[in-house]
């Protein structure tokens, strides 16, 4: 089992500000890993593929899991000592599979247990004031709320300490995360 104490996950439902927060952390000089799901959706749309959450949900989940594992391994191979912030982690795919009513194979659960992130996972709660749909985000507000609950529950079941990020300015969210990680100078 890998233990990567410098891999920090930002997770939650859609439209909660994860990407904006990741961009702000990147501006602070931290390494970041963008969400794989958006890239998969863009690629599937460009190639007329069916691996889309509104077409073939199981194929989409398989693509997400593969991409998340590749992103994880790519960062692991860099052997970087500083924190790396991920827009979602491998357990997010398990949460998606669960939400869609598919059976989570034991092998997938074991893969998620083998590729560990920092014990503290930052979960961004649903926030109606900033939620909006776009070409890759088609979920309803109710689905966004449900996703938050399932994401949090999935990380909890895998033994992570989930920490809810307050609904406040981006700068204050960044400070909250950095202080929670006990980083000096913040």
Secondary structure by P-SEA (a helix, b strand, c coil): ccccccbbbbbccccccaaaaaaaaaaabbbbbccaaaaaaaaaaaacccccccccaaaaaaaaaaaaaaaaaaaaaaccccbbbbccccaaaaaaaaaacccccaaaaaaaaacccccbbbbbccccccccccccccccaaaaaaaaaaaaaaaaaaccbbbbbccccaaaaaaaaaaaaccccc
